[in-house]
Amino acid sequence: MSFLGLRKWPTPFAKPMWPFIAAGSLTLYLVGKMQDMGVRSEEHAKDPRNPYAAQIAKESHH
């Protein structure tokens, strides 16, 4: 049976979506790395408003 002349074709989810999944994963990874680099930069590492300041200070002493 067709709906408005369109036939139902079985399309797996991953086959047409793999470029978007790959690009999204890569973007998420790179944004996370950039955020970590920004938080650990010399300018922001000693800022008291930085929520990771204590952790960075502890790691820098070792």
Predicted model as a PDB file, atoms N, CA, C, CB and O in Angstrom, pLDDT in the B-factor column:
MODEL        1                                                                  
ATOM      1  N   MET A   1       0.832  -1.172   0.000  1.00 55.00           N  
ATOM      2  CA  MET A   1       0.000   0.000   0.000  1.00 55.00           C  
ATOM      3  C   MET A   1       0.886   1.247   0.000  1.00 55.00           C  
ATOM      4  CB  MET A   1      -0.951  -0.009   1.209  1.00 55.00           C  
ATOM      5  O   MET A   1       1.924   1.274   0.660  1.00 55.00           O  
ATOM      6  N   SER A   2       0.488   2.243  -0.715  1.00 63.00           N  
ATOM      7  CA  SER A   2       1.284   3.460  -0.763  1.00 63.00           C  
ATOM      8  C   SER A   2       0.488   4.634  -0.197  1.00 63.00           C  
ATOM      9  CB  SER A   2       1.731   3.757  -2.205  1.00 63.00           C  
ATOM     10  O   SER A   2      -0.739   4.672  -0.276  1.00 63.00           O  
ATOM     11  N   PHE A   3       1.206   5.572   0.366  1.00 68.00           N  
ATOM     12  CA  PHE A   3       0.595   6.772   0.931  1.00 68.00           C  
ATOM     13  C   PHE A   3       0.977   7.945   0.045  1.00 68.00           C  
ATOM     14  CB  PHE A   3       1.048   7.010   2.417  1.00 68.00           C  
ATOM     15  O   PHE A   3       2.153   8.300  -0.031  1.00 68.00           O  
ATOM     16  N   LEU A   4       0.036   8.533  -0.607  1.00 71.00           N  
ATOM     17  CA  LEU A   4       0.233   9.635  -1.543  1.00 71.00           C  
ATOM     18  C   LEU A   4       1.253   9.282  -2.632  1.00 71.00           C  
ATOM     19  CB  LEU A   4       0.684  10.884  -0.791  1.00 71.00           C  
ATOM     20  O   LEU A   4       2.013  10.137  -3.086  1.00 71.00           O  
ATOM     21  N   GLY A   5       1.256   8.019  -3.037  1.00 66.00           N  
ATOM     22  CA  GLY A   5       2.156   7.587  -4.090  1.00 66.00           C  
ATOM     23  C   GLY A   5       3.561   7.279  -3.632  1.00 66.00           C  
ATOM     24  O   GLY A   5       4.406   6.949  -4.463  1.00 66.00           O  
ATOM     25  N   LEU A   6       3.851   7.372  -2.344  1.00 68.00           N  
ATOM     26  CA  LEU A   6       5.196   7.094  -1.821  1.00 68.00           C  
ATOM     27  C   LEU A   6       5.230   5.685  -1.253  1.00 68.00           C  
ATOM     28  CB  LEU A   6       5.605   8.132  -0.731  1.00 68.00           C  
ATOM     29  O   LEU A   6       4.351   5.299  -0.482  1.00 68.00           O  
ATOM     30  N   ARG A   7       6.230   4.927  -1.628  1.00 68.00           N  
ATOM     31  CA  ARG A   7       6.382   3.579  -1.106  1.00 68.00           C  
ATOM     32  C   ARG A   7       7.273   3.599   0.124  1.00 68.00           C  
ATOM     33  CB  ARG A   7       6.958   2.639  -2.176  1.00 68.00           C  
ATOM     34  O   ARG A   7       8.127   4.471   0.284  1.00 68.00           O  
ATOM     35  N   LYS A   8       7.057   2.633   0.972  1.00 71.00           N  
ATOM     36  CA  LYS A   8       7.873   2.525   2.178  1.00 71.00           C  
ATOM     37  C   LYS A   8       9.151   1.755   1.851  1.00 71.00           C  
ATOM     38  CB  LYS A   8       7.084   1.827   3.325  1.00 71.00           C  
ATOM     39  O   LYS A   8       9.089   0.599   1.432  1.00 71.00           O  
ATOM     40  N   TRP A   9      10.301   2.385   2.040  1.00 71.00           N  
ATOM     41  CA  TRP A   9      11.586   1.741   1.806  1.00 71.00           C  
ATOM     42  C   TRP A   9      12.280   1.549   3.147  1.00 71.00           C  
ATOM     43  CB  TRP A   9      12.471   2.577   0.830  1.00 71.00           C  
ATOM     44  O   TRP A   9      12.359   2.489   3.938  1.00 71.00           O  
ATOM     45  N   PRO A  10      12.778   0.362   3.414  1.00 68.00           N  
ATOM     46  CA  PRO A  10      13.501   0.153   4.673  1.00 68.00           C  
ATOM     47  C   PRO A  10      14.873   0.833   4.615  1.00 68.00           C  
ATOM     48  CB  PRO A  10      13.661  -1.364   4.967  1.00 68.00           C  
ATOM     49  O   PRO A  10      15.720   0.462   3.803  1.00 68.00           O  
ATOM     50  N   THR A  11      15.079   1.798   5.455  1.00 68.00           N  
ATOM     51  CA  THR A  11      16.350   2.516   5.508  1.00 68.00           C  
ATOM     52  C   THR A  11      16.912   2.379   6.916  1.00 68.00           C  
ATOM     53  CB  THR A  11      16.176   4.023   5.113  1.00 68.00           C  
ATOM     54  O   THR A  11      16.288   2.838   7.873  1.00 68.00           O  
ATOM     55  N   PRO A  12      18.067   1.764   7.059  1.00 74.00           N  
ATOM     56  CA  PRO A  12      18.667   1.693   8.391  1.00 74.00           C  
ATOM     57  C   PRO A  12      19.068   3.083   8.873  1.00 74.00           C  
ATOM     58  CB  PRO A  12      19.889   0.759   8.384  1.00 74.00           C  
ATOM     59  O   PRO A  12      19.362   3.968   8.070  1.00 74.00           O  
ATOM     60  N   PHE A  13      19.078   3.261  10.160  1.00 72.00           N  
ATOM     61  CA  PHE A  13      19.349   4.584  10.747  1.00 72.00           C  
ATOM     62  C   PHE A  13      20.779   5.035  10.498  1.00 72.00           C  
ATOM     63  CB  PHE A  13      19.075   4.564  12.246  1.00 72.00           C  
ATOM     64  O   PHE A  13      21.012   6.189  10.139  1.00 72.00           O  
ATOM     65  N   ALA A  14      21.744   4.130  10.686  1.00 72.00           N  
ATOM     66  CA  ALA A  14      23.156   4.539  10.654  1.00 72.00           C  
ATOM     67  C   ALA A  14      23.649   4.833   9.244  1.00 72.00           C  
ATOM     68  CB  ALA A  14      24.021   3.461  11.273  1.00 72.00           C  
ATOM     69  O   ALA A  14      24.553   5.650   9.071  1.00 72.00           O  
ATOM     70  N   LYS A  15      23.083   4.194   8.247  1.00 80.00           N  
ATOM     71  CA  LYS A  15      23.616   4.364   6.901  1.00 80.00           C  
ATOM     72  C   LYS A  15      23.506   5.805   6.407  1.00 80.00           C  
ATOM     73  CB  LYS A  15      22.897   3.442   5.944  1.00 80.00           C  
ATOM     74  O   LYS A  15      24.521   6.350   5.974  1.00 80.00           O  
ATOM     75  N   PRO A  16      22.347   6.456   6.443  1.00 83.00           N  
ATOM     76  CA  PRO A  16      22.307   7.833   5.950  1.00 83.00           C  
ATOM     77  C   PRO A  16      22.783   8.863   6.975  1.00 83.00           C  
ATOM     78  CB  PRO A  16      20.908   8.170   5.523  1.00 83.00           C  
ATOM     79  O   PRO A  16      23.062  10.007   6.616  1.00 83.00           O  
ATOM     80  N   MET A  17      22.878   8.469   8.244  1.00 87.00           N  
ATOM     81  CA  MET A  17      23.209   9.427   9.296  1.00 87.00           C  
ATOM     82  C   MET A  17      24.669   9.401   9.719  1.00 87.00           C  
ATOM     83  CB  MET A  17      22.355   9.171  10.485  1.00 87.00           C  
ATOM     84  O   MET A  17      25.058  10.203  10.568  1.00 87.00           O  
ATOM     85  N   TRP A  18      25.505   8.505   9.162  1.00 90.00           N  
ATOM     86  CA  TRP A  18      26.870   8.372   9.659  1.00 90.00           C  
ATOM     87  C   TRP A  18      27.688   9.648   9.532  1.00 90.00           C  
ATOM     88  CB  TRP A  18      27.563   7.268   8.934  1.00 90.00           C  
ATOM     89  O   TRP A  18      28.501   9.896  10.422  1.00 90.00           O  
ATOM     90  N   PRO A  19      27.547  10.484   8.499  1.00 93.00           N  
ATOM     91  CA  PRO A  19      28.357  11.709   8.483  1.00 93.00           C  
ATOM     92  C   PRO A  19      27.991  12.671   9.609  1.00 93.00           C  
ATOM     93  CB  PRO A  19      28.203  12.412   7.150  1.00 93.00           C  
ATOM     94  O   PRO A  19      28.861  13.338  10.168  1.00 93.00           O  
ATOM     95  N   PHE A  20      26.714  12.740   9.936  1.00 94.00           N  
ATOM     96  CA  PHE A  20      26.279  13.639  11.004  1.00 94.00           C  
ATOM     97  C   PHE A  20      26.704  13.124  12.372  1.00 94.00           C  
ATOM     98  CB  PHE A  20      24.764  13.816  10.963  1.00 94.00           C  
ATOM     99  O   PHE A  20      27.073  13.909  13.246  1.00 94.00           O  
ATOM    100  N   ILE A  21      26.655  11.814  12.559  1.00 93.00           N  
ATOM    101  CA  ILE A  21      27.099  11.225  13.826  1.00 93.00           C  
ATOM    102  C   ILE A  21      28.605  11.421  13.995  1.00 93.00           C  
ATOM    103  CB  ILE A  21      26.740   9.718  13.886  1.00 93.00           C  
ATOM    104  O   ILE A  21      29.073  11.770  15.079  1.00 93.00           O  
ATOM    105  N   ALA A  22      29.353  11.195  12.927  1.00 96.00           N  
ATOM    106  CA  ALA A  22      30.814  11.376  12.995  1.00 96.00           C  
ATOM    107  C   ALA A  22      31.170  12.841  13.246  1.00 96.00           C  
ATOM    108  CB  ALA A  22      31.482  10.885  11.688  1.00 96.00           C  
ATOM    109  O   ALA A  22      32.026  13.134  14.081  1.00 96.00           O  
ATOM    110  N   ALA A  23      30.525  13.759  12.535  1.00 98.00           N  
ATOM    111  CA  ALA A  23      30.819  15.185  12.722  1.00 98.00           C  
ATOM    112  C   ALA A  23      30.411  15.655  14.113  1.00 98.00           C  
ATOM    113  CB  ALA A  23      30.103  16.024  11.656  1.00 98.00           C  
ATOM    114  O   ALA A  23      31.116  16.455  14.728  1.00 98.00           O  
ATOM    115  N   GLY A  24      29.289  15.171  14.608  1.00 97.00           N  
ATOM    116  CA  GLY A  24      28.858  15.549  15.957  1.00 97.00           C  
ATOM    117  C   GLY A  24      29.809  15.040  17.019  1.00 97.00           C  
ATOM    118  O   GLY A  24      30.119  15.755  17.972  1.00 97.00           O  
ATOM    119  N   SER A  25      30.275  13.812  16.864  1.00 98.00           N  
ATOM    120  CA  SER A  25      31.232  13.247  17.822  1.00 98.00           C  
ATOM    121  C   SER A  25      32.545  14.012  17.802  1.00 98.00           C  
ATOM    122  CB  SER A  25      31.486  11.770  17.518  1.00 98.00           C  
ATOM    123  O   SER A  25      33.105  14.327  18.852  1.00 98.00           O  
ATOM    124  N   LEU A  26      33.032  14.308  16.605  1.00 98.00           N  
ATOM    125  CA  LEU A  26      34.275  15.057  16.482  1.00 98.00           C  
ATOM    126  C   LEU A  26      34.137  16.460  17.068  1.00 98.00           C  
ATOM    127  CB  LEU A  26      34.699  15.139  15.019  1.00 98.00           C  
ATOM    128  O   LEU A  26      35.041  16.938  17.754  1.00 98.00           O  
ATOM    129  N   THR A  27      33.028  17.111  16.806  1.00 98.00           N  
ATOM    130  CA  THR A  27      32.794  18.450  17.351  1.00 98.00           C  
ATOM    131  C   THR A  27      32.723  18.423  18.873  1.00 98.00           C  
ATOM    132  CB  THR A  27      31.504  19.041  16.779  1.00 98.00           C  
ATOM    133  O   THR A  27      33.306  19.282  19.535  1.00 98.00           O  
ATOM    134  N   LEU A  28      32.017  17.449  19.430  1.00 98.00           N  
ATOM    135  CA  LEU A  28      31.916  17.328  20.879  1.00 98.00           C  
ATOM    136  C   LEU A  28      33.287  17.095  21.508  1.00 98.00           C  
ATOM    137  CB  LEU A  28      30.964  16.189  21.251  1.00 98.00           C  
ATOM    138  O   LEU A  28      33.603  17.683  22.543  1.00 98.00           O  
ATOM    139  N   TYR A  29      34.101  16.242  20.891  1.00 98.00           N  
ATOM    140  CA  TYR A  29      35.444  15.966  21.403  1.00 98.00           C  
ATOM    141  C   TYR A  29      36.314  17.218  21.353  1.00 98.00           C  
ATOM    142  CB  TYR A  29      36.102  14.833  20.603  1.00 98.00           C  
ATOM    143  O   TYR A  29      36.989  17.547  22.328  1.00 98.00           O  
ATOM    144  N   LEU A  30      36.302  17.915  20.218  1.00 98.00           N  
ATOM    145  CA  LEU A  30      37.168  19.088  20.068  1.00 98.00           C  
ATOM    146  C   LEU A  30      36.734  20.244  20.969  1.00 98.00           C  
ATOM    147  CB  LEU A  30      37.178  19.547  18.616  1.00 98.00           C  
ATOM    148  O   LEU A  30      37.583  20.956  21.507  1.00 98.00           O  
ATOM    149  N   VAL A  31      35.437  20.439  21.140  1.00 98.00           N  
ATOM    150  CA  VAL A  31      34.959  21.498  22.040  1.00 98.00           C  
ATOM    151  C   VAL A  31      35.358  21.179  23.472  1.00 98.00           C  
ATOM    152  CB  VAL A  31      33.420  21.665  21.935  1.00 98.00           C  
ATOM    153  O   VAL A  31      35.738  22.076  24.225  1.00 98.00           O  
ATOM    154  N   GLY A  32      35.276  19.914  23.855  1.00 97.00           N  
ATOM    155  CA  GLY A  32      35.705  19.512  25.194  1.00 97.00           C  
ATOM    156  C   GLY A  32      37.188  19.743  25.420  1.00 97.00           C  
ATOM    157  O   GLY A  32      37.595  20.201  26.488  1.00 97.00           O  
ATOM    158  N   LYS A  33      38.000  19.426  24.415  1.00 97.00           N  
ATOM    159  CA  LYS A  33      39.440  19.655  24.525  1.00 97.00           C  
ATOM    160  C   LYS A  33      39.757  21.152  24.609  1.00 97.00           C  
ATOM    161  CB  LYS A  33      40.172  19.027  23.328  1.00 97.00           C  
ATOM    162  O   LYS A  33      40.607  21.570  25.394  1.00 97.00           O  
ATOM    163  N   MET A  34      39.066  21.949  23.794  1.00 97.00           N  
ATOM    164  CA  MET A  34      39.297  23.398  23.825  1.00 97.00           C  
ATOM    165  C   MET A  34      38.891  23.986  25.171  1.00 97.00           C  
ATOM    166  CB  MET A  34      38.521  24.091  22.693  1.00 97.00           C  
ATOM    167  O   MET A  34      39.563  24.883  25.680  1.00 97.00           O  
ATOM    168  N   GLN A  35      37.803  23.493  25.750  1.00 94.00           N  
ATOM    169  CA  GLN A  35      37.372  23.978  27.056  1.00 94.00           C  
ATOM    170  C   GLN A  35      38.408  23.625  28.116  1.00 94.00           C  
ATOM    171  CB  GLN A  35      36.000  23.389  27.430  1.00 94.00           C  
ATOM    172  O   GLN A  35      38.735  24.449  28.969  1.00 94.00           O  
ATOM    173  N   ASP A  36      38.920  22.407  28.061  1.00 93.00           N  
ATOM    174  CA  ASP A  36      39.934  21.994  29.027  1.00 93.00           C  
ATOM    175  C   ASP A  36      41.202  22.826  28.892  1.00 93.00           C  
ATOM    176  CB  ASP A  36      40.260  20.516  28.852  1.00 93.00           C  
ATOM    177  O   ASP A  36      41.808  23.209  29.893  1.00 93.00           O  
ATOM    178  N   MET A  37      41.605  23.107  27.648  1.00 94.00           N  
ATOM    179  CA  MET A  37      42.777  23.952  27.428  1.00 94.00           C  
ATOM    180  C   MET A  37      42.536  25.369  27.947  1.00 94.00           C  
ATOM    181  CB  MET A  37      43.135  23.989  25.936  1.00 94.00           C  
ATOM    182  O   MET A  37      43.443  25.985  28.506  1.00 94.00           O  
ATOM    183  N   GLY A  38      41.336  25.883  27.768  1.00 92.00           N  
ATOM    184  CA  GLY A  38      41.023  27.226  28.243  1.00 92.00           C  
ATOM    185  C   GLY A  38      41.012  27.319  29.755  1.00 92.00           C  
ATOM    186  O   GLY A  38      41.490  28.299  30.326  1.00 92.00           O  
ATOM    187  N   VAL A  39      40.468  26.301  30.404  1.00 90.00           N  
ATOM    188  CA  VAL A  39      40.405  26.290  31.868  1.00 90.00           C  
ATOM    189  C   VAL A  39      41.797  26.178  32.466  1.00 90.00           C  
ATOM    190  CB  VAL A  39      39.525  25.137  32.362  1.00 90.00           C  
ATOM    191  O   VAL A  39      42.072  26.766  33.512  1.00 90.00           O  
ATOM    192  N   ARG A  40      42.676  25.430  31.814  1.00 90.00           N  
ATOM    193  CA  ARG A  40      44.021  25.215  32.329  1.00 90.00           C  
ATOM    194  C   ARG A  40      45.030  26.251  31.843  1.00 90.00           C  
ATOM    195  CB  ARG A  40      44.489  23.849  31.945  1.00 90.00           C  
ATOM    196  O   ARG A  40      46.213  26.151  32.169  1.00 90.00           O  
ATOM    197  N   SER A  41      44.594  27.235  31.077  1.00 90.00           N  
ATOM    198  CA  SER A  41      45.533  28.242  30.583  1.00 90.00           C  
ATOM    199  C   SER A  41      46.096  29.045  31.749  1.00 90.00           C  
ATOM    200  CB  SER A  41      44.846  29.180  29.562  1.00 90.00           C  
ATOM    201  O   SER A  41      45.512  29.099  32.832  1.00 90.00           O  
ATOM    202  N   GLU A  42      47.233  29.659  31.501  1.00 87.00           N  
ATOM    203  CA  GLU A  42      47.925  30.414  32.552  1.00 87.00           C  
ATOM    204  C   GLU A  42      47.048  31.550  33.089  1.00 87.00           C  
ATOM    205  CB  GLU A  42      49.250  30.984  32.014  1.00 87.00           C  
ATOM    206  O   GLU A  42      47.057  31.837  34.286  1.00 87.00           O  
ATOM    207  N   GLU A  43      46.310  32.175  32.214  1.00 89.00           N  
ATOM    208  CA  GLU A  43      45.479  33.314  32.594  1.00 89.00           C  
ATOM    209  C   GLU A  43      44.334  32.917  33.529  1.00 89.00           C  
ATOM    210  CB  GLU A  43      44.919  33.977  31.354  1.00 89.00           C  
ATOM    211  O   GLU A  43      44.010  33.651  34.463  1.00 89.00           O  
ATOM    212  N   HIS A  44      43.726  31.761  33.277  1.00 87.00           N  
ATOM    213  CA  HIS A  44      42.539  31.373  34.037  1.00 87.00           C  
ATOM    214  C   HIS A  44      42.812  30.333  35.122  1.00 87.00           C  
ATOM    215  CB  HIS A  44      41.502  30.843  33.100  1.00 87.00           C  
ATOM    216  O   HIS A  44      41.928  30.061  35.935  1.00 87.00           O  
ATOM    217  N   ALA A  45      43.992  29.752  35.159  1.00 85.00           N  
ATOM    218  CA  ALA A  45      44.271  28.691  36.127  1.00 85.00           C  
ATOM    219  C   ALA A  45      44.257  29.206  37.562  1.00 85.00           C  
ATOM    220  CB  ALA A  45      45.615  28.050  35.825  1.00 85.00           C  
ATOM    221  O   ALA A  45      43.892  28.470  38.479  1.00 85.00           O  
ATOM    222  N   LYS A  46      44.650  30.458  37.766  1.00 84.00           N  
ATOM    223  CA  LYS A  46      44.717  30.998  39.128  1.00 84.00           C  
ATOM    224  C   LYS A  46      43.526  31.885  39.478  1.00 84.00           C  
ATOM    225  CB  LYS A  46      45.991  31.783  39.303  1.00 84.00           C  
ATOM    226  O   LYS A  46      43.492  32.486  40.552  1.00 84.00           O  
ATOM    227  N   ASP A  47      42.564  31.967  38.587  1.00 86.00           N  
ATOM    228  CA  ASP A  47      41.372  32.778  38.830  1.00 86.00           C  
ATOM    229  C   ASP A  47      40.507  32.090  39.885  1.00 86.00           C  
ATOM    230  CB  ASP A  47      40.566  33.000  37.510  1.00 86.00           C  
ATOM    231  O   ASP A  47      40.186  30.913  39.721  1.00 86.00           O  
ATOM    232  N   PRO A  48      40.119  32.779  40.961  1.00 86.00           N  
ATOM    233  CA  PRO A  48      39.317  32.128  42.013  1.00 86.00           C  
ATOM    234  C   PRO A  48      37.916  31.728  41.542  1.00 86.00           C  
ATOM    235  CB  PRO A  48      39.196  33.053  43.211  1.00 86.00           C  
ATOM    236  O   PRO A  48      37.270  30.891  42.172  1.00 86.00           O  
ATOM    237  N   ARG A  49      37.448  32.309  40.454  1.00 90.00           N  
ATOM    238  CA  ARG A  49      36.126  31.926  39.944  1.00 90.00           C  
ATOM    239  C   ARG A  49      36.165  30.637  39.138  1.00 90.00           C  
ATOM    240  CB  ARG A  49      35.559  33.039  39.089  1.00 90.00           C  
ATOM    241  O   ARG A  49      35.115  30.093  38.793  1.00 90.00           O  
ATOM    242  N   ASN A  50      37.357  30.142  38.834  1.00 89.00           N  
ATOM    243  CA  ASN A  50      37.503  28.914  38.064  1.00 89.00           C  
ATOM    244  C   ASN A  50      37.126  27.727  38.960  1.00 89.00           C  
ATOM    245  CB  ASN A  50      38.963  28.766  37.514  1.00 89.00           C  
ATOM    246  O   ASN A  50      37.750  27.527  40.002  1.00 89.00           O  
ATOM    247  N   PRO A  51      36.119  26.938  38.573  1.00 88.00           N  
ATOM    248  CA  PRO A  51      35.722  25.813  39.430  1.00 88.00           C  
ATOM    249  C   PRO A  51      36.766  24.709  39.498  1.00 88.00           C  
ATOM    250  CB  PRO A  51      34.425  25.234  38.942  1.00 88.00           C  
ATOM    251  O   PRO A  51      36.693  23.862  40.388  1.00 88.00           O  
ATOM    252  N   TYR A  52      37.732  24.690  38.589  1.00 88.00           N  
ATOM    253  CA  TYR A  52      38.775  23.674  38.582  1.00 88.00           C  
ATOM    254  C   TYR A  52      40.097  24.196  39.135  1.00 88.00           C  
ATOM    255  CB  TYR A  52      38.977  23.157  37.179  1.00 88.00           C  
ATOM    256  O   TYR A  52      41.120  23.523  39.007  1.00 88.00           O  
ATOM    257  N   ALA A  53      40.100  25.365  39.738  1.00 87.00           N  
ATOM    258  CA  ALA A  53      41.349  25.981  40.207  1.00 87.00           C  
ATOM    259  C   ALA A  53      42.030  25.112  41.261  1.00 87.00           C  
ATOM    260  CB  ALA A  53      41.074  27.380  40.781  1.00 87.00           C  
ATOM    261  O   ALA A  53      43.246  24.929  41.208  1.00 87.00           O  
ATOM    262  N   ALA A  54      41.281  24.581  42.205  1.00 87.00           N  
ATOM    263  CA  ALA A  54      41.892  23.751  43.252  1.00 87.00           C  
ATOM    264  C   ALA A  54      42.477  22.481  42.650  1.00 87.00           C  
ATOM    265  CB  ALA A  54      40.859  23.396  44.341  1.00 87.00           C  
ATOM    266  O   ALA A  54      43.566  22.065  43.045  1.00 87.00           O  
ATOM    267  N   GLN A  55      41.794  21.865  41.720  1.00 88.00           N  
ATOM    268  CA  GLN A  55      42.278  20.656  41.087  1.00 88.00           C  
ATOM    269  C   GLN A  55      43.540  20.940  40.261  1.00 88.00           C  
ATOM    270  CB  GLN A  55      41.184  20.049  40.205  1.00 88.00           C  
ATOM    271  O   GLN A  55      44.476  20.140  40.272  1.00 88.00           O  
ATOM    272  N   ILE A  56      43.571  22.047  39.563  1.00 86.00           N  
ATOM    273  CA  ILE A  56      44.744  22.411  38.764  1.00 86.00           C  
ATOM    274  C   ILE A  56      45.932  22.701  39.666  1.00 86.00           C  
ATOM    275  CB  ILE A  56      44.441  23.632  37.876  1.00 86.00           C  
ATOM    276  O   ILE A  56      47.056  22.302  39.363  1.00 86.00           O  
ATOM    277  N   ALA A  57      45.687  23.399  40.783  1.00 85.00           N  
ATOM    278  CA  ALA A  57      46.766  23.699  41.730  1.00 85.00           C  
ATOM    279  C   ALA A  57      47.336  22.422  42.323  1.00 85.00           C  
ATOM    280  CB  ALA A  57      46.263  24.617  42.849  1.00 85.00           C  
ATOM    281  O   ALA A  57      48.550  22.301  42.486  1.00 85.00           O  
ATOM    282  N   LYS A  58      46.469  21.468  42.647  1.00 88.00           N  
ATOM    283  CA  LYS A  58      46.927  20.209  43.221  1.00 88.00           C  
ATOM    284  C   LYS A  58      47.764  19.431  42.204  1.00 88.00           C  
ATOM    285  CB  LYS A  58      45.729  19.363  43.690  1.00 88.00           C  
ATOM    286  O   LYS A  58      48.780  18.838  42.566  1.00 88.00           O  
ATOM    287  N   GLU A  59      47.344  19.428  40.931  1.00 86.00           N  
ATOM    288  CA  GLU A  59      48.081  18.692  39.901  1.00 86.00           C  
ATOM    289  C   GLU A  59      49.411  19.363  39.568  1.00 86.00           C  
ATOM    290  CB  GLU A  59      47.235  18.565  38.637  1.00 86.00           C  
ATOM    291  O   GLU A  59      50.366  18.676  39.203  1.00 86.00           O  
ATOM    292  N   SER A  60      49.494  20.677  39.683  1.00 78.00           N  
ATOM    293  CA  SER A  60      50.731  21.376  39.311  1.00 78.00           C  
ATOM    294  C   SER A  60      51.821  21.178  40.359  1.00 78.00           C  
ATOM    295  CB  SER A  60      50.459  22.872  39.120  1.00 78.00           C  
ATOM    296  O   SER A  60      52.999  21.340  40.040  1.00 78.00           O  
ATOM    297  N   HIS A  61      51.471  20.836  41.592  1.00 74.00           N  
ATOM    298  CA  HIS A  61      52.474  20.625  42.615  1.00 74.00           C  
ATOM    299  C   HIS A  61      53.129  19.255  42.508  1.00 74.00           C  
ATOM    300  CB  HIS A  61      51.859  20.792  43.974  1.00 74.00           C  
ATOM    301  O   HIS A  61      54.194  19.034  43.086  1.00 74.00           O  
ATOM    302  N   HIS A  62      52.524  18.352  41.793  1.00 63.00           N  
ATOM    303  CA  HIS A  62      53.088  16.990  41.686  1.00 63.00           C  
ATOM    304  C   HIS A  62      54.008  16.862  40.547  1.00 63.00           C  
ATOM    305  CB  HIS A  62      52.017  15.969  41.554  1.00 63.00           C  
ATOM    306  O   HIS A  62      54.563  15.787  40.320  1.00 63.00           O  
TER     307      HIS A  62                                                      
ENDMDL                                                                          
END                                                                             
